[in-house]
Amino acid sequence: MAKSILREKAKDFAKEIVLTCRDMKKNKKESVLINQILRSATSIGANIHEAQYAQGTKDFISKLEIAQKECFETEYWLELLFETECIPEEKYKKLHNDCGTIRRMLISSLKTVKANNT
């Protein structure tokens, strides 16, 4: 399989979220929020990875669109965690920026795929 910058960024982001959530759990932060962001953030990379094995263009687009939705959801959880003082500002800014980068890459990829298949 060819190296994918998007897939690598999503995996690195998921790892950073896992480590951040591990720290929050140690500090007895909001476990419900931790579980929510773990699900949405790790789902981004999982759907991007799964798209590589799509059964066709429609399936590929669907997987990337799900990943994009998960990015939006993850940004929400990050904002909530920051605003409730569960994560410090520096960590929030980095994670939010990384998530935004992935989301923009997904938007660009989806536009390209859709334009090439109309």
OpenMM code with the backbone's topology and positions (N, CA, C; nanometers):
from openmm import Vec3, app, unit

residues = "MET ALA LYS SER ILE LEU ARG GLU LYS ALA LYS ASP PHE ALA LYS GLU ILE VAL LEU THR CYS ARG ASP MET LYS LYS ASN LYS LYS GLU SER VAL LEU ILE ASN GLN ILE LEU ARG SER ALA THR SER ILE GLY ALA ASN ILE HIS GLU ALA GLN TYR ALA GLN GLY THR LYS ASP PHE ILE SER LYS LEU GLU ILE ALA GLN LYS GLU CYS PHE GLU THR GLU TYR TRP LEU GLU LEU LEU PHE GLU THR GLU CYS ILE PRO GLU GLU LYS TYR LYS LYS LEU HIS ASN ASP CYS GLY THR ILE ARG ARG MET LEU ILE SER SER LEU LYS THR VAL LYS ALA ASN ASN THR".split()
positions = [
    Vec3(0.0840, -0.1173, 0.0000),
    Vec3(0.0000, 0.0000, 0.0000),
    Vec3(0.0885, 0.1236, 0.0000),
    Vec3(0.0533, 0.2204, -0.0819),
    Vec3(0.1293, 0.3440, -0.0901),
    Vec3(0.1145, 0.4243, 0.0395),
    Vec3(0.2178, 0.4977, 0.0719),
    Vec3(0.2154, 0.5807, 0.1918),
    Vec3(0.1155, 0.6941, 0.1703),
    Vec3(0.0328, 0.7170, 0.2701),
    Vec3(-0.0671, 0.8222, 0.2636),
    Vec3(-0.0410, 0.9223, 0.3760),
    Vec3(-0.0174, 1.0466, 0.3389),
    Vec3(0.0060, 1.1514, 0.4391),
    Vec3(-0.1177, 1.1673, 0.5267),
    Vec3(-0.2349, 1.1639, 0.4653),
    Vec3(-0.3597, 1.1772, 0.5407),
    Vec3(-0.3749, 1.0647, 0.6424),
    Vec3(-0.3494, 0.9431, 0.5985),
    Vec3(-0.3617, 0.8276, 0.6883),
    Vec3(-0.2616, 0.8372, 0.8038),
    Vec3(-0.1396, 0.8787, 0.7741),
    Vec3(-0.0372, 0.8932, 0.8777),
    Vec3(-0.0730, 1.0035, 0.9774),
    Vec3(-0.1209, 1.1169, 0.9260),
    Vec3(-0.1604, 1.2265, 1.0150),
    Vec3(-0.2755, 1.1833, 1.1058),
    Vec3(-0.3711, 1.1110, 1.0505),
    Vec3(-0.4853, 1.0652, 1.1293),
    Vec3(-0.4414, 0.9661, 1.2369),
    Vec3(-0.3477, 0.8799, 1.2035),
    Vec3(-0.2979, 0.7831, 1.3017),
    Vec3(-0.2191, 0.8533, 1.4117),
    Vec3(-0.1338, 0.9470, 1.3741),
    Vec3(-0.0576, 1.0232, 1.4733),
    Vec3(-0.1509, 1.1013, 1.5650),
    Vec3(-0.2554, 1.1585, 1.5066),
    Vec3(-0.3537, 1.2335, 1.5844),
    Vec3(-0.4249, 1.1410, 1.6837),
    Vec3(-0.4645, 1.0236, 1.6375),
    Vec3(-0.5316, 0.9274, 1.7253),
    Vec3(-0.4409, 0.8873, 1.8411),
    Vec3(-0.3128, 0.8648, 1.8122),
    Vec3(-0.2187, 0.8287, 1.9186),
    Vec3(-0.2072, 0.9408, 2.0214),
    Vec3(-0.2018, 1.0639, 1.9736),
    Vec3(-0.1916, 1.1787, 2.0645),
    Vec3(-0.3184, 1.1907, 2.1514),
    Vec3(-0.4329, 1.1644, 2.0928),
    Vec3(-0.5589, 1.1668, 2.1688),
    Vec3(-0.5583, 1.0570, 2.2751),
    Vec3(-0.5154, 0.9373, 2.2379),
    Vec3(-0.5100, 0.8258, 2.3338),
    Vec3(-0.4211, 0.8631, 2.4525),
    Vec3(-0.3045, 0.9192, 2.4252),
    Vec3(-0.2128, 0.9582, 2.5321),
    Vec3(-0.2718, 1.0704, 2.6188),
    Vec3(-0.3378, 1.1653, 2.5548),
    Vec3(-0.4020, 1.2743, 2.6283),
    Vec3(-0.5132, 1.2211, 2.7178),
    Vec3(-0.5928, 1.1303, 2.6651),
    Vec3(-0.7023, 1.0712, 2.7432),
    Vec3(-0.6480, 0.9880, 2.8589),
    Vec3(-0.5374, 0.9218, 2.8359),
    Vec3(-0.4741, 0.8438, 2.9431),
    Vec3(-0.4347, 0.9368, 3.0586),
    Vec3(-0.3780, 1.0519, 3.0239),
    Vec3(-0.3416, 1.1507, 3.1263),
    Vec3(-0.4650, 1.2036, 3.1986),
    Vec3(-0.5708, 1.2310, 3.1230),
    Vec3(-0.6928, 1.2824, 3.1859),
    Vec3(-0.7526, 1.1797, 3.2818),
    Vec3(-0.7487, 1.0531, 3.2432),
    Vec3(-0.8026, 0.9480, 3.3308),
    Vec3(-0.7233, 0.9397, 3.4607),
    Vec3(-0.5922, 0.9533, 3.4509),
    Vec3(-0.5071, 0.9516, 3.5706),
    Vec3(-0.5450, 1.0641, 3.6658),
    Vec3(-0.5855, 1.1775, 3.6078),
    Vec3(-0.6197, 1.2951, 3.6876),
    Vec3(-0.7690, 1.3019, 3.7203),
    Vec3(-0.8384, 1.1904, 3.6991),
    Vec3(-0.9810, 1.1798, 3.7341),
    Vec3(-1.0669, 1.2863, 3.6669),
    Vec3(-1.0430, 1.3093, 3.5386),
    Vec3(-1.1236, 1.4056, 3.4632),
    Vec3(-1.2532, 1.3376, 3.4180),
    Vec3(-1.3341, 1.4081, 3.3440),
    Vec3(-1.4658, 1.3614, 3.3001),
    Vec3(-1.4560, 1.2366, 3.2117),
    Vec3(-1.4896, 1.1218, 3.2678),
    Vec3(-1.4742, 0.9963, 3.1940),
    Vec3(-1.5697, 0.9852, 3.0753),
    Vec3(-1.6885, 1.0422, 3.0855),
    Vec3(-1.7839, 1.0369, 2.9742),
    Vec3(-1.7272, 1.1128, 2.8547),
    Vec3(-1.6708, 1.2291, 2.8787),
    Vec3(-1.6118, 1.3084, 2.7708),
    Vec3(-1.4897, 1.2390, 2.7122),
    Vec3(-1.4118, 1.1787, 2.7981),
    Vec3(-1.2930, 1.1062, 2.7523),
    Vec3(-1.3334, 0.9937, 2.6578),
    Vec3(-1.4334, 0.9172, 2.6959),
    Vec3(-1.4792, 0.8071, 2.6111),
    Vec3(-1.5329, 0.8583, 2.4778),
    Vec3(-1.6028, 0.9700, 2.4802),
    Vec3(-1.6586, 1.0257, 2.3564),
    Vec3(-1.5485, 1.0683, 2.2594),
    Vec3(-1.4494, 1.1407, 2.3112),
    Vec3(-1.3432, 1.1882, 2.2214),
    Vec3(-1.2557, 1.0722, 2.1746),
    Vec3(-1.2361, 0.9727, 2.2589),
    Vec3(-1.1601, 0.8550, 2.2157),
    Vec3(-1.2284, 0.7875, 2.0972),
    Vec3(-1.3603, 0.7725, 2.1058),
    Vec3(-1.4345, 0.7078, 1.9963),
    Vec3(-1.4280, 0.7891, 1.8675),
    Vec3(-1.4576, 0.9189, 1.8776),
    Vec3(-1.4625, 0.9994, 1.7550),
    Vec3(-1.3242, 1.0186, 1.6932),
    Vec3(-1.2241, 1.0458, 1.7761),
    Vec3(-1.0897, 1.0738, 1.7234),
    Vec3(-1.0248, 0.9510, 1.6609),
    Vec3(-1.0434, 0.8353, 1.7223),
    Vec3(-0.9836, 0.7143, 1.6653),
    Vec3(-1.0625, 0.6658, 1.5437),
    Vec3(-1.1878, 0.7030, 1.5360),
    Vec3(-1.2702, 0.6651, 1.4211),
    Vec3(-1.2251, 0.7363, 1.2933),
    Vec3(-1.1675, 0.8539, 1.3077),
    Vec3(-1.1206, 0.9283, 1.1898),
    Vec3(-1.0213, 0.8429, 1.1119),
    Vec3(-0.9157, 0.8016, 1.1781),
    Vec3(-0.8125, 0.7215, 1.1125),
    Vec3(-0.8628, 0.5853, 1.0681),
    Vec3(-0.9505, 0.5261, 1.1484),
    Vec3(-1.0045, 0.3942, 1.1123),
    Vec3(-1.0827, 0.4015, 0.9813),
    Vec3(-1.1615, 0.5058, 0.9646),
    Vec3(-1.2390, 0.5194, 0.8413),
    Vec3(-1.1516, 0.5543, 0.7218),
    Vec3(-1.0485, 0.6348, 0.7444),
    Vec3(-0.9547, 0.6655, 0.6356),
    Vec3(-0.8832, 0.5375, 0.5934),
    Vec3(-0.8412, 0.4587, 0.6905),
    Vec3(-0.7729, 0.3332, 0.6604),
    Vec3(-0.8676, 0.2375, 0.5868),
    Vec3(-0.9892, 0.2287, 0.6347),
    Vec3(-1.0864, 0.1401, 0.5714),
    Vec3(-1.1186, 0.1846, 0.4285),
    Vec3(-1.1142, 0.3139, 0.4026),
    Vec3(-1.1425, 0.3654, 0.2680),
    Vec3(-1.0439, 0.3109, 0.1658),
    Vec3(-0.9235, 0.2798, 0.2102),
    Vec3(-0.8226, 0.2271, 0.1184),
    Vec3(-0.8638, 0.0909, 0.0622),
    Vec3(-0.9555, 0.0256, 0.1299),
    Vec3(-1.0024, -0.1068, 0.0878),
    Vec3(-1.1490, -0.1029, 0.0468),
    Vec3(-1.1935, 0.0138, 0.0028),
    Vec3(-1.3332, 0.0320, -0.0360),
    Vec3(-1.3703, -0.0573, -0.1536),
    Vec3(-1.4987, -0.0882, -0.1612),
    Vec3(-1.5491, -0.1758, -0.2670),
    Vec3(-1.5877, -0.0988, -0.3926),
    Vec3(-1.5523, 0.0245, -0.3970),
    Vec3(-1.5807, 0.1084, -0.5130),
    Vec3(-1.5742, 0.2541, -0.4723),
    Vec3(-1.5973, 0.3406, -0.5696),
    Vec3(-1.5873, 0.4844, -0.5450),
    Vec3(-1.6897, 0.5323, -0.4427),
    Vec3(-1.8133, 0.4842, -0.4531),
    Vec3(-1.9172, 0.5269, -0.3582),
    Vec3(-1.8802, 0.4876, -0.2157),
    Vec3(-1.8284, 0.3685, -0.1986),
    Vec3(-1.7873, 0.3219, -0.0661),
    Vec3(-1.6692, 0.4045, -0.0159),
    Vec3(-1.5748, 0.4344, -0.1051),
    Vec3(-1.4585, 0.5172, -0.0702),
    Vec3(-1.5041, 0.6543, -0.0217),
    Vec3(-1.5933, 0.7172, -0.0966),
    Vec3(-1.6458, 0.8485, -0.0599),
    Vec3(-1.7184, 0.8411, 0.0737),
    Vec3(-1.7970, 0.7385, 0.0914),
    Vec3(-1.8719, 0.7225, 0.2162),
    Vec3(-1.7792, 0.7156, 0.3368),
    Vec3(-1.6726, 0.6386, 0.3263),
    Vec3(-1.5770, 0.6251, 0.4377),
    Vec3(-1.5094, 0.7585, 0.4683),
    Vec3(-1.4711, 0.8327, 0.3644),
    Vec3(-1.4078, 0.9618, 0.3873),
    Vec3(-1.5065, 1.0624, 0.4455),
    Vec3(-1.6324, 1.0553, 0.4037),
    Vec3(-1.7336, 1.1445, 0.4602),
    Vec3(-1.7590, 1.1134, 0.6074),
    Vec3(-1.7560, 0.9864, 0.6431),
    Vec3(-1.7697, 0.9493, 0.7849),
    Vec3(-1.6513, 1.0038, 0.8637),
    Vec3(-1.5309, 0.9900, 0.8092),
    Vec3(-1.4110, 1.0426, 0.8755),
    Vec3(-1.4231, 1.1939, 0.8944),
    Vec3(-1.4754, 1.2621, 0.7952),
    Vec3(-1.4933, 1.4063, 0.8033),
    Vec3(-1.5921, 1.4419, 0.9153),
    Vec3(-1.7017, 1.3694, 0.9234),
    Vec3(-1.7991, 1.3930, 1.0311),
    Vec3(-1.7361, 1.3690, 1.1680),
    Vec3(-1.6536, 1.2666, 1.1773),
    Vec3(-1.5862, 1.2375, 1.3035),
    Vec3(-1.4892, 1.3490, 1.3408),
    Vec3(-1.4288, 1.4134, 1.2414),
    Vec3(-1.3418, 1.5290, 1.2677),
    Vec3(-1.4224, 1.6417, 1.3314),
    Vec3(-1.5377, 1.6705, 1.2741),
    Vec3(-1.6224, 1.7762, 1.3296),
    Vec3(-1.6634, 1.7426, 1.4728),
    Vec3(-1.6994, 1.6170, 1.4963),
    Vec3(-1.7371, 1.5761, 1.6306),
    Vec3(-1.6196, 1.5879, 1.7268),
    Vec3(-1.5026, 1.5466, 1.6838),
    Vec3(-1.3836, 1.5539, 1.7682),
    Vec3(-1.3503, 1.6980, 1.8034),
    Vec3(-1.3656, 1.7881, 1.7079),
    Vec3(-1.3414, 1.9295, 1.7372),
    Vec3(-1.4363, 1.9787, 1.8465),
    Vec3(-1.5600, 1.9330, 1.8443),
    Vec3(-1.6562, 1.9699, 1.9476),
    Vec3(-1.6092, 1.9216, 2.0853),
    Vec3(-1.5700, 1.7928, 2.0932),
    Vec3(-1.5258, 1.7379, 2.2216),
    Vec3(-1.4008, 1.8082, 2.2718),
    Vec3(-1.3102, 1.8415, 2.1805),
    Vec3(-1.1899, 1.9153, 2.2208),
    Vec3(-1.2269, 2.0507, 2.2817),
    Vec3(-1.3183, 2.1206, 2.2155),
    Vec3(-1.3619, 2.2509, 2.2673),
    Vec3(-1.4245, 2.2346, 2.4055),
    Vec3(-1.5073, 2.1347, 2.4218),
    Vec3(-1.5734, 2.1116, 2.5500),
    Vec3(-1.4722, 2.0765, 2.6597),
    Vec3(-1.3766, 1.9928, 2.6267),
    Vec3(-1.2729, 1.9568, 2.7239),
    Vec3(-1.1895, 2.0780, 2.7643),
    Vec3(-1.1595, 2.1625, 2.6680),
    Vec3(-1.0829, 2.2833, 2.6977),
    Vec3(-1.1647, 2.3802, 2.7829),
    Vec3(-1.2895, 2.4033, 2.7434),
    Vec3(-1.3740, 2.4997, 2.8139),
    Vec3(-1.4115, 2.4538, 2.9552),
    Vec3(-1.3989, 2.3252, 2.9818),
    Vec3(-1.4258, 2.2739, 3.1169),
    Vec3(-1.2958, 2.2466, 3.1929),
    Vec3(-1.1870, 2.2975, 3.1391),
    Vec3(-1.0547, 2.2907, 3.2016),
    Vec3(-1.0029, 2.1485, 3.2245),
    Vec3(-1.0407, 2.0585, 3.1341),
    Vec3(-0.9886, 1.9219, 3.1402),
    Vec3(-0.8553, 1.9093, 3.0680),
    Vec3(-0.8327, 1.9959, 2.9691),
    Vec3(-0.7036, 1.9979, 2.9000),
    Vec3(-0.6532, 2.1423, 2.8957),
    Vec3(-0.5219, 2.1598, 2.9070),
    Vec3(-0.4657, 2.2953, 2.9044),
    Vec3(-0.4715, 2.3558, 2.7641),
    Vec3(-0.4617, 2.4864, 2.7601),
    Vec3(-0.4745, 2.5595, 2.6344),
    Vec3(-0.3727, 2.5152, 2.5284),
    Vec3(-0.2487, 2.4959, 2.5679),
    Vec3(-0.1446, 2.4561, 2.4723),
    Vec3(-0.1788, 2.3221, 2.4058),
    Vec3(-0.2225, 2.2260, 2.4861),
    Vec3(-0.2607, 2.0941, 2.4338),
    Vec3(-0.3831, 2.1072, 2.3433),
    Vec3(-0.4800, 2.1855, 2.3879),
    Vec3(-0.6021, 2.2072, 2.3092),
    Vec3(-0.5685, 2.2662, 2.1720),
    Vec3(-0.4863, 2.3707, 2.1701),
    Vec3(-0.4533, 2.4367, 2.0441),
    Vec3(-0.3851, 2.3415, 1.9471),
    Vec3(-0.2929, 2.2602, 1.9972),
    Vec3(-0.2231, 2.1653, 1.9102),
    Vec3(-0.3197, 2.0610, 1.8542),
    Vec3(-0.3987, 2.0008, 1.9418),
    Vec3(-0.4920, 1.8970, 1.8974),
    Vec3(-0.5985, 1.9534, 1.8039),
    Vec3(-0.6491, 2.0717, 1.8352),
    Vec3(-0.7513, 2.1338, 1.7512),
    Vec3(-0.6943, 2.1673, 1.6140),
    Vec3(-0.5719, 2.2168, 1.6110),
    Vec3(-0.5059, 2.2477, 1.4848),
    Vec3(-0.4819, 2.1211, 1.4023),
    Vec3(-0.4353, 2.0147, 1.4676),
    Vec3(-0.4117, 1.8882, 1.3975),
    Vec3(-0.5413, 1.8319, 1.3400),
    Vec3(-0.6476, 1.8382, 1.4190),
    Vec3(-0.7769, 1.7881, 1.3738),
    Vec3(-0.8280, 1.8704, 1.2547),
    Vec3(-0.8105, 2.0012, 1.2627),
    Vec3(-0.8504, 2.0888, 1.1527),
    Vec3(-0.7724, 2.0605, 1.0251),
    Vec3(-0.6456, 2.0317, 1.0395),
    Vec3(-0.5628, 1.9976, 0.9234),
    Vec3(-0.6154, 1.8708, 0.8562),
    Vec3(-0.6459, 1.7705, 0.9359),
    Vec3(-0.6997, 1.6450, 0.8821),
    Vec3(-0.8337, 1.6699, 0.8138),
    Vec3(-0.9194, 1.7482, 0.8775),
    Vec3(-1.0512, 1.7786, 0.8205),
    Vec3(-1.0369, 1.8483, 0.6852),
    Vec3(-0.9462, 1.9465, 0.6771),
    Vec3(-0.9267, 2.0164, 0.5508),
    Vec3(-0.8715, 1.9232, 0.4427),
    Vec3(-0.7841, 1.8315, 0.4819),
    Vec3(-0.7317, 1.7330, 0.3854),
    Vec3(-0.8439, 1.6417, 0.3363),
    Vec3(-0.9323, 1.6039, 0.4274),
    Vec3(-1.0463, 1.5205, 0.3875),
    Vec3(-1.1379, 1.5952, 0.2914),
    Vec3(-1.1662, 1.7213, 0.3212),
    Vec3(-1.2511, 1.8023, 0.2332),
    Vec3(-1.1900, 1.8100, 0.0941),
    Vec3(-1.0601, 1.8345, 0.0880),
    Vec3(-0.9905, 1.8429, -0.0406),
    Vec3(-0.9947, 1.7093, -0.1148),
    Vec3(-0.9701, 1.6001, -0.0425),
    Vec3(-0.9730, 1.4673, -0.1047),
    Vec3(-1.1110, 1.4351, -0.1587),
    Vec3(-1.2128, 1.4672, -0.0810),
    Vec3(-1.3505, 1.4403, -0.1247),
    Vec3(-1.3865, 1.5215, -0.2480),
    Vec3(-1.3455, 1.6478, -0.2515),
    Vec3(-1.3729, 1.7313, -0.3695),
    Vec3(-1.3068, 1.6721, -0.4932),
    Vec3(-1.1828, 1.6275, -0.4771),
    Vec3(-1.1094, 1.5701, -0.5908),
    Vec3(-1.1760, 1.4427, -0.6408),
    Vec3(-1.2082, 1.3521, -0.5483),
    Vec3(-1.2710, 1.2244, -0.5873),
    Vec3(-1.4053, 1.2493, -0.6549),
    Vec3(-1.4842, 1.3372, -0.5978),
    Vec3(-1.6169, 1.3648, -0.6551),
    Vec3(-1.6065, 1.4313, -0.7919),
    Vec3(-1.5107, 1.5226, -0.8078),
    Vec3(-1.4923, 1.5893, -0.9360),
    Vec3(-1.4462, 1.4921, -1.0445),
    Vec3(-1.3663, 1.3943, -1.0068),
    Vec3(-1.3154, 1.2963, -1.1032),
    Vec3(-1.4157, 1.1867, -1.1358),
    Vec3(-1.5257, 1.1831, -1.0623),
    Vec3(-1.6222, 1.0746, -1.0833),
    Vec3(-1.7625, 1.1262, -1.1109),
    Vec3(-1.7710, 1.2439, -1.1758),
    Vec3(-1.9032, 1.2955, -1.2121),
    Vec3(-1.9263, 1.2845, -1.3591),
] * unit.nanometer
topology = app.Topology()
chain = topology.addChain("A")
for resn in residues:
    res = topology.addResidue(resn, chain)
    for name in ("N", "CA", "C"):
        topology.addAtom(name, app.Element.getBySymbol(name[0]), res)
